[in-house]
Amino acid sequence: MRIKKILGLSSAFAATVLGMAAAIAPTPVRAQSEPVPVISGPAVSVEILASGLEHPWAMAFLPNNAGILLTERPGRLRIWTKENGLSEPITGVPKVHAHSQGGLLDVALAPDFFRSRRIYLAYAERRDKQHSATTVGYGVLSSDLKRIDAFRPIFRQEPALSTGQHYGVRMAFDPGGRDLYIALGENNQPATSQQLDHLQGKVVRIRPDGMVPRDNPFRSLRGARAEIWSYGHRNPQGMAWNPWTNELWVAEHGPQGGDELNRIQSGANYGWPLRTKGQGYDGKPIPNASTTLIEGLIEPFHYWSVSPAISGMAFYNDERVPDWQHSLFVGALKEQALIRLQFDEEDGHIVGEERLLQDLKQRIRDVRVGSDGDVYVLTDENNGQLLRIQAKP
């Protein structure tokens, strides 16, 4: 059985995995890819709000325009405010494994931040002399914005397999604030994405306190991790809720070619490494991987045949810039650009693609839309910047 050979699973468990995927997944549809029409939106202005950040990775907006939390991969958390600019590092941040792609990564506010003042951090944690993995926890942000109190981990990716690659990790609460979704990389161990007893290459769903919801799709499957919501992912770099369809979307790196946008569904298998549109970095096909449809696997909503190395993403749903409505902004690391995908308002398909900020020649790591209707961007550089992008009248 080919699946058994690739994944190192028993025949019975491998059959159960694919059987459940086929039962849960909708009929596969053909993915949308380039070429899509090149479009032009309004001209933009770029304002540098902060510089001197060392490989900033993520941002989160505090309520009432109180500031923007910023993570730096070496392990620092700062806040930018309009009044005071960039703060000194906030104390109380957990120790991170800042090696290669690892370090302090994503940040998110608790849905009840007004009451609890909890902030969630995702980071690489060293587990033994050779291996590390992603950990998520929360602490309480002090009222003076200078420290995190009572930080505690609530989730650990297991087993720990990374030697510095493919942590992935983005966090998103559902619109109702009931559940926390965490997108996890496969630690550069492709077969683990299909192994339900591993948390590599998965989107997991937990409660804000770390407990596992009773209706998670694999909770009753013997040998599977109860936290898993979807699987078959490679290296997720962006995650956001689609405001028009109420779907969770994930942006993830393919190998060489095949970066994907995926609509995340409960129990669904997104294929890596059984199916990919890309190839190895040596230019050769991915061993044993199919480039055509496989029953039970979900095709990406959109993919790039030449990888921009997509990163953070944000849907635009603000009336202040009509030309940007029904758009998705996606950062690009390799292409050093901000990509805008325009959707058809009726059928939701991509009808155009625009490249912005290419003249900056900086890697775009995170993208968010502020309450002011502007787009905010972090550049992943030694001298990283927080930028505000505004549409010109």
SENU-821482 format. One line per 10 residues: number of its first residue (from 1); their letters; for each residue x, z, y of C-alpha. Coordinates in nm, 3 decimals. Layout:
REM SENU-821482
NUM	a	X,Z,Y ~ ... $
//
This chain:
REM SENU-821482
1	mrikkilgls	0.000,0.000,0.000 ~ 0.171,-0.114,0.321 ~ 0.026,0.163,0.538 ~ 0.153,0.425,0.296 ~ 0.501,0.272,0.301 ~ 0.521,0.260,0.681 ~ 0.386,0.608,0.746 ~ 0.517,0.804,0.453 ~ 0.164,0.923,0.371 ~ -0.006,0.976,0.038 $
11	safaatvlgm	-0.233,0.691,-0.064 ~ -0.539,0.912,-0.040 ~ -0.456,1.046,0.307 ~ -0.360,0.700,0.437 ~ -0.687,0.558,0.309 ~ -0.876,0.844,0.471 ~ -0.703,0.784,0.805 ~ -0.786,0.413,0.817 ~ -1.129,0.467,0.667 ~ -1.221,0.713,0.940 $
21	aaaiaptpvr	-1.080,0.480,1.203 ~ -1.293,0.194,1.077 ~ -1.603,0.413,1.072 ~ -1.548,0.552,1.422 ~ -1.414,0.249,1.604 ~ -1.631,-0.024,1.756 ~ -1.576,-0.384,1.661 ~ -1.236,-0.492,1.798 ~ -1.247,-0.729,2.092 ~ -0.981,-0.959,2.224 $
31	aqsepvpvis	-0.762,-0.793,2.484 ~ -0.743,-0.937,2.833 ~ -0.393,-1.040,2.938 ~ -0.217,-1.252,3.190 ~ -0.249,-1.480,3.348 ~ -0.513,-1.333,3.575 ~ -0.546,-1.478,3.924 ~ -0.300,-1.353,4.182 ~ -0.494,-1.205,4.472 ~ -0.416,-1.068,4.815 $
41	gpavsveila	-0.583,-0.767,4.968 ~ -0.544,-0.622,5.314 ~ -0.196,-0.580,5.458 ~ -0.065,-0.226,5.423 ~ 0.147,0.020,5.617 ~ 0.386,0.257,5.441 ~ 0.458,0.604,5.578 ~ 0.733,0.823,5.432 ~ 0.592,1.176,5.414 ~ 0.885,1.332,5.229 $
51	sglehpwama	1.224,1.226,5.097 ~ 1.514,1.394,4.921 ~ 1.312,1.456,4.604 ~ 1.510,1.436,4.280 ~ 1.319,1.212,4.041 ~ 0.971,1.331,4.139 ~ 0.722,1.281,3.858 ~ 0.371,1.387,3.953 ~ 0.150,1.516,4.234 ~ -0.175,1.704,4.272 $
61	flpnnagill	-0.382,1.752,4.589 ~ -0.482,2.102,4.690 ~ -0.840,2.139,4.821 ~ -0.924,2.120,5.191 ~ -0.610,1.918,5.270 ~ -0.399,2.230,5.209 ~ -0.108,2.028,5.071 ~ 0.025,1.822,4.782 ~ 0.200,1.978,4.483 ~ 0.500,1.775,4.367 $
71	terpgrlriw	0.705,1.805,4.048 ~ 1.071,1.709,4.023 ~ 1.200,1.629,3.677 ~ 1.498,1.871,3.690 ~ 1.247,2.158,3.699 ~ 1.137,2.214,4.057 ~ 0.783,2.239,4.191 ~ 0.734,2.195,4.565 ~ 0.449,2.155,4.806 ~ 0.423,1.914,5.095 $
81	tkenglsepi	0.203,2.005,5.390 ~ 0.132,1.815,5.707 ~ 0.231,2.115,5.915 ~ 0.556,2.215,5.745 ~ 0.670,1.914,5.543 ~ 0.847,1.976,5.212 ~ 0.874,2.336,5.094 ~ 1.150,2.516,4.913 ~ 1.101,2.525,4.532 ~ 0.809,2.739,4.421 $
91	tgvpkvhahs	0.922,3.026,4.198 ~ 0.776,3.116,3.860 ~ 0.805,2.770,3.707 ~ 0.888,2.781,3.334 ~ 1.230,2.681,3.208 ~ 1.230,2.310,3.121 ~ 1.454,2.091,2.907 ~ 1.581,1.853,3.175 ~ 1.755,1.594,2.961 ~ 1.717,1.215,2.960 $
101	qgglldvala	1.341,1.150,3.007 ~ 1.251,1.518,2.978 ~ 1.201,1.790,3.236 ~ 0.914,1.910,3.454 ~ 0.656,1.633,3.431 ~ 0.283,1.646,3.510 ~ 0.083,1.888,3.724 ~ -0.294,1.939,3.751 ~ -0.530,2.183,3.918 ~ -0.781,2.382,3.718 $
111	pdffrsrriy	-1.141,2.267,3.775 ~ -1.217,2.616,3.910 ~ -0.906,2.631,4.130 ~ -1.107,2.773,4.421 ~ -1.173,3.083,4.213 ~ -0.882,3.103,3.968 ~ -0.598,2.933,4.163 ~ -0.466,2.813,3.828 ~ -0.232,2.516,3.810 ~ -0.133,2.344,3.488 $
121	layaerrdkq	0.219,2.217,3.421 ~ 0.337,1.983,3.144 ~ 0.706,1.987,3.063 ~ 0.971,1.921,2.801 ~ 1.064,2.240,2.617 ~ 1.369,2.281,2.400 ~ 1.272,2.414,2.056 ~ 1.608,2.414,1.871 ~ 1.963,2.288,1.923 ~ 1.867,1.924,1.873 $
131	hsattvgygv	1.497,1.882,1.940 ~ 1.242,1.930,2.215 ~ 0.876,1.850,2.270 ~ 0.600,1.872,2.528 ~ 0.448,2.204,2.629 ~ 0.151,2.265,2.860 ~ 0.068,2.593,3.028 ~ -0.086,2.742,3.340 ~ -0.014,3.003,3.601 ~ -0.168,3.132,3.923 $
141	lssdlkrida	-0.052,2.986,4.254 ~ -0.003,3.259,4.513 ~ -0.201,3.241,4.835 ~ 0.119,3.189,5.035 ~ 0.203,2.887,4.811 ~ 0.546,3.028,4.727 ~ 0.523,3.134,4.363 ~ 0.342,3.097,4.032 ~ 0.238,3.422,3.870 ~ 0.161,3.499,3.505 $
151	frpifrqepa	0.256,3.157,3.368 ~ 0.176,3.116,2.999 ~ 0.190,2.822,2.758 ~ -0.140,2.724,2.596 ~ -0.038,2.412,2.403 ~ 0.276,2.296,2.223 ~ 0.334,1.955,2.071 ~ 0.434,2.000,1.708 ~ 0.656,1.932,1.530 ~ 0.939,1.908,1.786 $
161	lstgqhygvr	1.106,1.571,1.730 ~ 1.232,1.439,2.063 ~ 1.600,1.404,2.139 ~ 1.516,1.307,2.496 ~ 1.275,1.013,2.472 ~ 0.904,0.935,2.490 ~ 0.749,1.263,2.597 ~ 0.478,1.063,2.771 ~ 0.250,1.336,2.899 ~ -0.028,1.306,3.149 $
171	mafdpggrdl	-0.312,1.554,3.189 ~ -0.670,1.502,3.302 ~ -0.977,1.724,3.304 ~ -1.308,1.558,3.232 ~ -1.537,1.516,3.535 ~ -1.735,1.826,3.438 ~ -1.419,2.036,3.406 ~ -1.504,2.145,3.052 ~ -1.209,1.997,2.862 ~ -0.843,1.915,2.923 $
181	yialgennqp	-0.705,1.590,2.782 ~ -0.329,1.551,2.728 ~ -0.163,1.217,2.651 ~ 0.151,1.262,2.439 ~ 0.435,1.024,2.355 ~ 0.564,0.970,2.003 ~ 0.916,1.100,2.082 ~ 1.058,0.759,1.982 ~ 0.942,0.823,1.624 ~ 0.689,0.538,1.583 $
191	atsqqldhlq	0.541,0.627,1.245 ~ 0.428,0.967,1.370 ~ 0.166,0.803,1.592 ~ -0.038,0.734,1.278 ~ 0.023,1.070,1.114 ~ -0.264,1.307,1.182 ~ -0.059,1.612,1.087 ~ 0.171,1.535,1.383 ~ 0.090,1.558,1.755 ~ 0.319,1.268,1.848 $
201	gkvvrirpdg	0.154,0.955,1.990 ~ -0.181,1.127,2.044 ~ -0.434,1.209,2.311 ~ -0.542,1.567,2.248 ~ -0.845,1.753,2.377 ~ -0.848,2.128,2.433 ~ -1.040,2.379,2.640 ~ -0.880,2.499,2.964 ~ -0.768,2.815,2.782 ~ -0.608,2.619,2.497 $
211	mvprdnpfrs	-0.884,2.663,2.240 ~ -0.991,2.361,2.034 ~ -1.347,2.228,2.080 ~ -1.559,2.242,1.768 ~ -1.661,1.877,1.797 ~ -1.313,1.724,1.805 ~ -1.317,1.427,1.566 ~ -1.059,1.543,1.309 ~ -1.125,1.915,1.311 ~ -1.284,1.903,0.966 $
221	lrgaraeiws	-1.025,1.667,0.811 ~ -0.792,1.861,0.585 ~ -0.429,1.820,0.686 ~ -0.508,1.682,1.033 ~ -0.439,1.855,1.363 ~ -0.766,1.975,1.515 ~ -0.651,1.904,1.872 ~ -0.638,1.526,1.821 ~ -0.887,1.312,2.014 ~ -0.728,0.969,1.960 $
231	yghrnpqgma	-0.408,0.838,1.803 ~ -0.183,0.536,1.760 ~ -0.029,0.567,2.108 ~ 0.335,0.495,2.194 ~ 0.441,0.644,2.528 ~ 0.153,0.720,2.769 ~ 0.256,0.731,3.134 ~ -0.074,0.734,3.324 ~ -0.424,0.872,3.268 ~ -0.739,0.874,3.480 $
241	wnpwtnelwv	-1.118,0.879,3.451 ~ -1.295,0.554,3.530 ~ -1.560,0.656,3.789 ~ -1.790,0.363,3.708 ~ -1.800,0.393,3.328 ~ -1.709,0.763,3.289 ~ -1.437,0.664,3.040 ~ -1.091,0.811,3.006 ~ -0.823,0.544,3.052 ~ -0.457,0.562,2.957 $
251	aehgpqggde	-0.163,0.346,3.069 ~ 0.115,0.331,2.813 ~ 0.448,0.164,2.759 ~ 0.475,-0.096,2.489 ~ 0.815,-0.181,2.346 ~ 0.962,-0.494,2.508 ~ 0.639,-0.654,2.628 ~ 0.296,-0.521,2.549 ~ 0.237,-0.250,2.811 ~ -0.126,-0.150,2.765 $
261	lnriqsgany	-0.431,-0.016,2.943 ~ -0.654,0.160,2.691 ~ -1.007,0.301,2.709 ~ -0.993,0.624,2.511 ~ -1.264,0.698,2.256 ~ -1.312,0.989,2.022 ~ -1.137,0.939,1.689 ~ -1.009,0.591,1.774 ~ -0.680,0.444,1.652 ~ -0.491,0.238,1.911 $
271	gwplrtkgqg	-0.256,0.084,1.663 ~ 0.105,0.174,1.732 ~ 0.320,0.087,1.539 ~ 0.089,-0.109,1.307 ~ -0.012,-0.350,1.584 ~ 0.161,-0.440,1.909 ~ 0.178,-0.727,2.155 ~ 0.546,-0.654,2.218 ~ 0.876,-0.682,2.036 ~ 1.186,-0.470,1.988 $
281	ydgkpipnas	1.445,-0.430,2.262 ~ 1.672,-0.648,2.051 ~ 1.422,-0.933,2.084 ~ 1.314,-0.910,1.720 ~ 0.963,-0.833,1.594 ~ 0.869,-0.469,1.539 ~ 0.917,-0.411,1.164 ~ 0.593,-0.442,0.966 ~ 0.382,-0.465,1.282 ~ 0.102,-0.717,1.320 $
291	ttliegliep	0.046,-0.915,1.639 ~ -0.311,-1.001,1.539 ~ -0.629,-0.797,1.503 ~ -0.647,-0.532,1.230 ~ -0.984,-0.395,1.127 ~ -1.034,-0.039,1.249 ~ -0.777,-0.056,1.529 ~ -0.875,-0.067,1.895 ~ -0.740,-0.351,2.104 ~ -0.614,-0.264,2.452 $
301	fhywsvspai	-0.842,-0.340,2.744 ~ -0.551,-0.518,2.912 ~ -0.187,-0.581,2.833 ~ 0.116,-0.734,2.997 ~ 0.321,-0.978,2.788 ~ 0.619,-0.896,3.012 ~ 0.631,-0.521,3.062 ~ 0.625,-0.393,3.421 ~ 0.692,-0.046,3.270 ~ 0.363,0.091,3.400 $
311	sgmafynder	0.337,0.454,3.506 ~ 0.084,0.670,3.693 ~ -0.255,0.523,3.780 ~ -0.559,0.590,3.997 ~ -0.899,0.423,4.034 ~ -1.010,0.341,4.388 ~ -1.370,0.434,4.463 ~ -1.371,0.498,4.838 ~ -1.586,0.308,5.089 ~ -1.323,0.323,5.363 $
321	vpdwqhslfv	-1.137,0.019,5.228 ~ -1.401,-0.222,5.096 ~ -1.139,-0.471,4.972 ~ -0.995,-0.203,4.742 ~ -1.322,-0.091,4.589 ~ -1.346,-0.144,4.213 ~ -0.969,-0.148,4.186 ~ -0.715,0.030,3.972 ~ -0.373,0.108,4.119 ~ -0.092,0.131,3.863 $
331	galkeqalir	0.272,0.212,3.930 ~ 0.552,0.002,3.783 ~ 0.899,0.137,3.711 ~ 1.090,-0.169,3.596 ~ 0.917,-0.409,3.835 ~ 0.943,-0.158,4.122 ~ 0.594,-0.236,4.242 ~ 0.247,-0.097,4.296 ~ 0.004,-0.309,4.094 ~ -0.359,-0.343,4.202 $
341	lqfdeedghi	-0.605,-0.471,3.944 ~ -0.939,-0.589,4.080 ~ -1.246,-0.554,3.858 ~ -1.565,-0.755,3.855 ~ -1.838,-0.515,3.968 ~ -2.086,-0.639,3.710 ~ -1.899,-0.690,3.382 ~ -1.590,-0.475,3.454 ~ -1.336,-0.741,3.361 ~ -1.016,-0.788,3.558 $
351	vgeerllqdl	-1.052,-1.077,3.803 ~ -0.727,-1.048,3.995 ~ -0.388,-0.879,4.023 ~ -0.184,-0.798,4.331 ~ 0.174,-0.669,4.362 ~ 0.245,-0.432,4.651 ~ 0.557,-0.247,4.776 ~ 0.802,-0.482,4.605 ~ 1.015,-0.493,4.918 ~ 1.088,-0.120,4.881 $
361	kqrirdvrvg	1.282,-0.183,4.559 ~ 1.198,0.160,4.421 ~ 1.056,0.272,4.088 ~ 0.694,0.384,4.128 ~ 0.627,0.690,3.912 ~ 0.291,0.832,4.020 ~ -0.013,0.704,4.209 ~ -0.308,0.904,4.345 ~ -0.593,0.843,4.588 ~ -0.637,1.111,4.852 $
371	sdgdvyvltd	-0.959,1.246,4.996 ~ -0.875,1.047,5.310 ~ -0.908,0.717,5.122 ~ -0.534,0.647,5.138 ~ -0.313,0.577,4.837 ~ -0.022,0.814,4.772 ~ 0.285,0.714,4.572 ~ 0.592,0.890,4.432 ~ 0.914,0.695,4.382 ~ 1.128,0.792,4.084 $
381	enngqllriq	1.475,0.788,4.236 ~ 1.767,1.024,4.297 ~ 1.638,1.029,4.655 ~ 1.272,1.004,4.566 ~ 0.998,0.978,4.825 ~ 0.634,1.068,4.878 ~ 0.467,0.772,5.046 ~ 0.125,0.722,5.201 ~ -0.013,0.368,5.176 ~ -0.282,0.270,5.424 $
391	akp	-0.475,-0.053,5.453 ~ -0.431,-0.210,5.794 ~ -0.752,-0.289,5.984 $
//
